[in-house]
Amino acid sequence: MNPANVYVLCPIRLPLPLHIIYELSNGEAGDARMEKIPLIGIMVLKRNQRRKLLKKYDRFKWDLNIELFSFTPKDIDWKKKRISGGSFEKSEWITKNFPFPDGVYNRCYRKQGKTIQRLEKYIGEKKCFNCITYFNKWKVYKLLTETSLKKHLPGTRLYDPEELMKQLRKNKHLILKPCYGYQGKHIYLLEVTDYNEYKIYQNTLKPRYTYRDEQSFSEKIVEITNERKYLIQEKINFAKADGKFVDIRMLVQKNRNGDWGITNGISRIAFYSFFITNCSEKIVEMNKVLSTLFCDPTVRNSVIEEIHQICITASQALEAKTGLLGETGIDLAIDESGSIWIIEVNGKIQKSMYHLLVDKDSIDIEPVYKKPLEYAYYLSHQ
C-alpha cells in the first residue's frame, strides 16, 4: 500500500492554513475529518547515514501524523518516480521503494542544490527546503552588507597577497579563513608586531610560525591557501568569560506556520589560550554566558532582543537570495565593548552540539528535531 495515499480518521494536531479544506466523512464516524497523511523525506548524502539520522526524527512522526523516510540523491529513480529509501516500521528498520514525497528536508552538505531543484519539478515548487546548506562565506558577507546588518559584520575581503599585507600593516591582526569552511578548520590568526615579526597562529595563541621577513611569511600564506579561495577578516576582540573566549550559536528555524523564529541559543567556551571556540572546553546555554558578560538584567535583555532580531533578519535575507530555507545556525561574537558581530552563518546545523551541553536540562532539545518536520508538514499542505 502506498503510504502517501493512505487516508485515516484522526484528530487535527497542527494548526493548518485556513485555505486547506478537509473532506468530511460519512457514516458511523460522524463529524470526524479525513486527512491525507503527508509523506516526508529527509535527504542525506550517504546511505550509511540514513538509519542513524532518521532515528533522531522518527519519534515525532506520530505527533505530526506524517510518514517519514530517509534517502540519498543516488536512491532516486527519476524515470520510475520512485525512491529506494529507509524507514522504521514498528521500530524495525526496513528499506523499500517509496513514491516521491510531499515534502523534502535537505540534510545533504553540498555547495549546490541541483537535486532539490529537480525534485521540485516533480513534486511542486517550494516543497523542499534548505536548498543550499554549504554557504560561501564571501557571498553571504556581500549579501548581508546590503541589509541593515552591515554594522554587525567585521570588515572582510577576498584574500589577495597584496591586499593581505596592506590590511595587516593597517590592523596589525587579521583572521584568514576559507570561503567554504567546516567546524573551524583551517582558520588562522595573522599578526605583525612592532618589531616586524610576522606570526601565524592556528587554534591557540601560541604562534605556530614566526618569520622575520615579509617574503617568507607571504610564501607560507600562499602555501596555506593552496590556490583555494580564502577571506581576510578584521579581528574581533571577543569578550571573555573566566578568561576564555566565548561565542554564541543561535538556532533559527521555521515553525508550523512557516514563520522564522528563534529555537534556542547556546554558547561555546574555548579552552584557555585558544582563540577559536570550535575547540571548546564546554557548551552551555546562552544565558549563562550572557549573565557573566552583562550583570545588569535590563542591558542583558536588550542584548538578547537584539541578537534575536539580527538572526531572524539574517535568515530572511539569505532565504530571499538562496532559495527556500527552514533553519540556519548563526555564530555571533560579543566584543569587549558589548557590540554584537556576525561571525558566520551555517546552513547545515551541527545538532550534535546539543547533546554535549553541560546542563542538559537547560534546553529542550526536542524542538531542534521536531520543528523541521513541522515545517515540512506545513509545506506539504501548501
Secondary structure by P-SEA (a helix, b strand, c coil): cccccccccccccccccccbbbbbbccccccbbbbbbbbbbbbbccccaaaaaaaacccccccccccccccccccccccccccccccccccbbbbbbbccccccccccccccaaaaaaaaaaacccccccccccccaaaaaaaaaaccccccccccccccaaaaaaaaaaccbbbbbbcccccccbbbbbbccccbbbbbbccccccccccccaaaaaaaaaaaacccbbbbbcccbbbbcccbbbbbbbbbbbccccbbbbcbbbbbbccccccccccccccccaaaaaaaacccaaaaaaaaaaaaaaaaaaaaaaaaccccccbbbbbbbbccccccccccccccccccccccccccccccccccccaaaaaaaaaaac
